[in-house]
């Protein structure tokens, strides 16, 4: 049964079908095979609908909508200008500004692909003009967008929290430490790269220019305050914070900045609706597929074959890291989370691992895999946005992937990188 399911799914993927089709096909074959015909397909429909029922999932379309509004308005550019005025004049400052802008926008959007578009669009031409090689620029933008998957609000963490039953608020806070560590490592590498390649520096901004940039960015900086401050202070749940972000984005772009018209708002809402539909189809299909593989006891067979029951906590974390990293090199991150989390959940519980730590590591590995050849989804986003060939987009990625994997290893051996702020915020 397992061989038939995965063979059909792989064949459909190779034929170029979108990921939702192999997922639904695999679930369909599983239900027919396990329950003896098409008479029990109502159970499959129930699993699909059950997968999209958790109230926490409401946060996903709202964060996507808020990010779309800001990308089409002035918020993203104002954040970029703020960073540039303070670090743009340093050696490698433009590259550091790009990585920092990705972090700030990640604290607004929660989407790696939205970050590639919003930050990469305006900053890539500036970096090329300043003397950076395009392979470095593309790799920096694609991999810095990974920080958006860790810094709250993270759509990946929302999906993980829903599937595993882990507190999304705790996951959000736990992602801040690893995200800032990645930003620091990327900044150091950018500084070394600029010295090695003798990249000229930008003119230093005056304090008057910095003051003006701060004033212009004060409104957009309200987004992380709403999300992190609201959740940390117990004012908002993650879903409520998402709703507040949408309202705040609308007020900024339509009333304060007057950048967005009602017509543009309609097209933005339509775009968000299409993206949300795809995400929710994947979530529903993933729930049905997880039910099939769990009922068929495929996870137990696979994990038993690699001897995971005899491993300690470190061994389990390494197996989880490798599985999610490799999975996202080929498949959409949401699908990987939906399929793999239920598989590993019993093992995580049996060895006594903190589910928030596991969720942070999984989110990081998912983000890394999304930017890793051969089929990381962020790579193809960059190809579409920047209209550059595949080889050029991936050429500069190895140093960044090495740094990201280093952070992943550090998280395993030093979990307080993620859990310190969580413990501080929630008194654990």
C-alpha positions in Angstrom: 0.0 0.0 0.0 2.7 2.5 1.0 4.7 1.7 -2.2 1.6 2.3 -4.4 0.7 5.6 -2.6 4.2 7.1 -2.9 4.8 5.8 -6.4 1.7 7.6 -7.6 2.6 10.8 -5.8 6.1 10.8 -7.2 4.8 10.2 -10.7 2.4 13.1 -10.5 5.1 15.4 -9.2 7.4 14.4 -12.0 4.6 15.1 -14.5 4.4 18.7 -13.1 1.2 18.6 -11.2 0.9 21.1 -8.3 1.5 19.6 -4.9 -2.1 19.5 -3.9 -2.9 17.0 -6.6 -0.4 14.3 -5.5 -1.6 14.8 -1.9 -5.2 14.3 -2.7 -4.4 11.4 -5.1 -2.3 9.7 -2.4 -5.1 10.1 0.2 -7.7 8.8 -2.3 -5.7 5.7 -3.0 -5.1 5.1 0.7 -8.8 5.5 1.7 -9.9 3.1 -1.1 -7.2 0.6 -0.3 -7.6 0.7 3.5 -11.4 0.9 3.7 -12.3 -1.4 0.7 -13.8 0.8 -2.0 -15.2 4.3 -2.5 -18.0 3.9 0.1 -15.8 5.4 2.9 -14.7 8.5 1.0 -17.0 10.5 3.3 -14.4 9.9 6.0 -11.8 11.5 3.7 -13.9 14.5 3.2 -14.4 14.8 7.0 -10.6 14.7 7.4 -10.1 17.4 4.8 -12.6 19.7 6.4 -11.3 18.8 9.9 -7.9 19.9 8.8 -8.9 23.4 8.1 -11.3 23.9 11.0 -8.8 25.0 13.8 -9.5 28.6 14.7 -5.7 29.3 14.8 -5.6 29.0 11.0 -7.6 32.2 10.7 -4.3 34.0 11.4 -2.7 32.7 8.2 -4.9 34.6 5.6 -4.8 37.7 7.8 -1.0 37.8 8.0 -0.8 37.2 4.3 -3.3 40.1 3.7 -1.4 42.5 6.0 1.9 41.6 4.2 0.3 42.1 0.7 -1.0 45.5 1.8 2.4 46.7 3.1 4.3 45.3 0.1 2.1 47.4 -2.3 2.3 50.5 0.0 5.1 52.4 1.6 5.7 50.5 4.8 8.4 48.1 3.3 10.4 51.0 1.7 10.3 53.1 4.9 11.7 50.2 6.9 14.5 49.7 4.3 15.4 53.4 4.3 15.6 53.3 8.1 18.1 50.5 8.1 20.2 52.1 5.3 20.7 55.4 7.1 22.3 53.6 10.1 24.4 50.9 8.6 24.6 51.6 4.9 28.0 53.5 5.3 29.8 50.6 7.0 31.9 48.0 5.1 29.4 45.6 3.7 26.7 47.9 5.1 24.4 47.6 2.1 24.4 43.8 2.5 23.9 44.1 6.2 21.0 46.5 5.5 19.4 43.9 3.2 19.6 41.2 5.8 18.3 43.5 8.5 15.5 44.7 6.2 14.5 41.0 5.6 14.4 40.5 9.4 12.2 43.6 9.9 9.9 42.7 7.1 9.8 39.2 8.5 8.5 40.7 11.7 5.7 42.1 9.7 4.8 39.4 7.1 5.8 36.0 8.4 6.4 34.9 4.8 9.7 34.1 3.1 8.4 34.6 -0.4 6.8 38.0 0.5 10.1 39.0 1.9 12.0 38.1 -1.2 9.7 40.3 -3.2 9.4 43.2 -0.9 13.0 43.6 0.1 14.8 42.1 -2.9 12.9 44.2 -5.4 14.3 47.6 -4.3 17.6 46.6 -2.8 19.0 44.2 -5.5 19.6 47.0 -8.0 21.3 49.1 -5.4 23.6 46.3 -4.4 24.6 45.5 -8.0 25.3 49.2 -8.6 27.5 49.3 -5.4 29.7 46.5 -6.8 28.3 43.3 -5.3 28.3 40.2 -7.5 24.8 39.1 -8.5 25.3 35.6 -7.2 26.1 37.0 -3.7 23.1 39.4 -3.9 20.6 36.7 -4.9 21.9 34.2 -2.3 21.8 36.9 0.4 18.2 37.9 -0.4 16.9 34.3 -0.7 18.6 33.1 2.5 17.9 36.2 4.6 14.2 35.7 3.8 14.6 32.5 5.9 14.6 34.8 9.0 11.0 35.7 8.1 10.1 32.1 8.9 11.5 32.4 12.4 10.7 36.0 13.5 7.1 36.3 14.5 4.6 36.1 12.9 5.7 32.9 11.2 3.2 31.1 9.0 5.2 28.0 9.3 5.0 28.1 13.1 1.2 28.6 12.9 0.9 25.5 10.8 3.2 23.5 13.2 1.3 24.8 16.2 -2.1 23.7 14.7 -0.8 20.3 13.7 1.1 19.5 16.9 -1.2 21.3 19.4 1.7 23.5 20.6 1.2 27.0 21.8 1.6 29.4 18.9 2.3 32.3 21.2 5.3 30.4 22.7 6.5 29.4 19.3 6.5 33.0 18.2 8.6 34.2 21.1 11.0 31.2 20.8 11.8 32.1 17.1 13.2 35.6 18.0 16.6 34.3 19.4 17.5 32.1 16.5 16.4 34.7 14.0 18.6 37.4 15.5 21.6 34.9 15.6 21.2 34.2 11.9 21.1 38.0 11.2 24.3 38.5 13.2 26.1 35.7 11.3 24.9 37.0 7.9 26.1 40.5 8.9 29.6 39.2 9.8 29.8 37.3 6.6 28.7 40.3 4.6 31.4 42.4 6.3 34.1 39.8 5.4 32.8 39.5 1.8 32.9 43.3 1.3 36.5 43.5 2.5 37.6 40.5 0.4 35.9 41.8 -2.8 36.8 45.4 -2.0 33.2 46.6 -2.3 33.1 50.5 -1.8 31.0 51.9 1.0 27.9 54.1 0.8 28.0 57.8 1.9 27.4 58.2 5.6 24.0 59.6 6.4 23.7 62.7 8.6 21.9 62.6 11.9 19.3 64.8 10.4 18.7 62.2 7.7 18.6 59.4 10.3 16.1 61.4 12.3 13.9 61.9 9.2 14.2 58.1 8.5 13.1 57.3 12.0 10.1 59.5 11.8 9.1 58.0 8.5 9.5 54.5 9.9 7.7 55.0 13.2 4.4 53.9 11.8 5.6 50.7 10.1 7.6 49.8 13.3 4.3 49.5 15.0 3.8 46.1 13.4 6.3 44.2 15.5 5.1 46.1 18.6 1.6 44.9 17.9 2.6 41.3 17.3 5.4 40.7 19.8 4.4 43.2 22.4 0.7 42.3 22.2 1.3 38.6 22.5 4.1 39.0 25.1 1.9 41.3 27.2 -1.0 39.0 27.1 -3.2 41.5 25.2 -3.6 39.5 22.0 -3.7 35.9 21.0 -1.8 35.2 17.7 -5.1 35.3 15.8 -6.2 38.6 17.3 -2.7 40.0 16.6 -3.2 39.0 12.9 -6.5 40.8 12.8 -5.0 43.9 14.5 -2.2 43.9 11.9 -4.7 43.9 9.0 -6.5 46.9 10.5 -3.3 48.7 11.2 -2.0 48.1 7.6 -5.2 49.4 6.2 -5.1 52.5 8.3 -1.5 53.2 7.4 -1.7 52.7 3.7 -5.2 54.1 3.1 -5.4 56.9 5.7 -2.0 57.9 6.9 0.2 57.3 3.8 -2.7 57.5 1.3 -0.8 55.1 -0.9 -3.6 52.5 -1.5 -6.9 53.1 -3.3 -10.1 51.1 -2.8 -9.5 49.5 -6.3 -6.0 48.4 -5.2 -7.4 47.1 -2.0 -9.8 44.9 -4.0 -7.0 43.4 -6.1 -4.8 42.9 -3.0 -7.7 41.0 -1.3 -8.2 38.9 -4.4 -4.5 38.0 -4.4 -4.7 37.1 -0.7 -7.8 35.0 -1.3 -6.1 33.0 -4.1 -3.0 32.3 -2.0 -5.1 31.4 1.1 -7.1 29.0 -1.0 -4.0 27.2 -2.1 -2.7 27.1 1.5 -5.9 25.7 2.9 -6.3 23.1 0.2 -2.8 21.9 1.1 -3.7 21.9 4.8 -6.9 19.9 4.2 -5.3 17.4 1.8 -2.3 17.1 4.2 -4.7 16.3 7.1 -6.3 13.5 5.0 -3.0 12.1 4.0 -1.7 12.2 7.5 -4.8 10.2 8.6 -4.1 7.6 5.9 -0.4 7.1 6.7 -1.2 7.0 10.4 -4.0 4.4 10.0 -1.6 2.3 7.8 1.1 2.6 10.5 3.6 3.7 7.8 5.4 6.1 10.3 5.9 3.3 12.8 7.4 1.1 10.1 9.7 3.8 8.7 10.9 5.0 12.2 11.3 1.4 13.4 13.5 0.6 10.4 16.0 3.4 11.3 15.9 2.5 15.0 14.6 5.8 16.3 13.0 4.2 19.3 16.5 3.4 20.6 17.8 6.9 20.2 18.1 9.6 22.8 16.9 13.2 22.6 19.9 14.3 20.5 19.5 11.5 18.1 15.8 12.2 17.6 16.5 15.9 17.0 19.1 15.1 14.4 16.8 12.7 12.6 14.0 15.3 12.6 16.3 18.0 11.4 17.6 15.9 8.5 14.0 14.8 7.5 12.6 18.3 7.4 15.7 19.8 5.7 15.7 17.2 2.9 11.9 17.2 2.6 11.8 20.9 1.9 14.5 20.7 -0.7 11.9 19.0 -2.9 8.4 19.8 -1.5 6.4 22.9 -0.3 7.2 23.6 3.4 3.6 23.5 4.5 3.2 20.0 3.0 6.3 18.8 4.8 5.1 20.1 8.1 1.7 18.6 7.6 3.1 15.1 6.7 6.1 14.8 9.0 4.9 16.4 12.3 2.3 13.7 13.0 4.9 11.1 12.2 7.5 12.3 14.7 5.0 13.5 17.4 4.9 10.2 19.3 8.7 10.0 19.4 9.1 13.6 20.5 6.7 12.9 23.4 8.3 9.6 24.3 11.8 11.1 24.8 10.5 14.2 26.7 11.5 16.9 24.2 10.1 20.4 24.6 7.6 20.7 21.7 8.4 24.5 21.4 12.1 23.7 20.9 11.2 21.0 18.4 8.9 23.4 16.6 11.6 26.1 16.4 14.1 23.6 15.0 11.6 22.3 12.5 10.7 25.8 11.4 14.4 26.6 10.9 15.0 23.4 8.9 11.9 24.1 6.8 13.2 27.6 6.1 16.7 26.3 5.1 15.3 23.6 2.9 13.1 26.2 1.2 16.2 28.0 0.0 18.3 25.0 -0.8 18.7 23.3 -4.2 17.4 21.5 -6.1 13.7 22.5 -5.6 13.6 25.0 -2.7 10.5 27.1 -3.3 12.3 30.4 -2.5 14.8 29.7 -5.3 12.0 29.6 -7.8 10.4 32.8 -6.3 13.7 34.6 -6.9 13.9 33.2 -10.4 10.5 34.6 -11.2 10.9 37.9 -9.5 14.5 38.7 -10.6 14.3 36.9 -14.0 17.7 35.2 -13.5 18.7 31.7 -14.4 18.6 28.9 -11.9 22.4 28.4 -11.7 23.0 32.0 -11.0 20.4 32.1 -8.2 21.9 29.0 -6.4 25.6 29.7 -7.0 26.2 31.8 -3.9 24.1 29.8 -1.5 26.6 27.3 0.1 28.1 29.8 2.7 24.6 30.9 3.8 23.3 27.3 4.0 26.4 26.4 6.1 25.7 29.3 8.5 22.0 28.3 8.8 22.9 24.7 9.4 25.3 25.8 12.1 22.5 27.7 13.9 20.4 24.5 13.6 23.1 22.5 15.3 23.6 25.1 18.0 19.9 25.0 18.7 20.1 21.3 19.4 23.0 21.6 21.8 22.1 25.0 23.3 18.3 25.1 23.4 18.2 28.2 25.5 19.0 30.2 22.3 15.3 29.6 21.5 13.8 28.9 25.0 15.3 31.8 27.0 12.9 34.4 25.8 10.0 31.9 25.9 10.8 31.1 29.5 11.1 34.7 30.4 7.9 35.7 28.7 5.8 32.8 30.0 7.5 32.3 33.4 8.7 28.7 32.7 
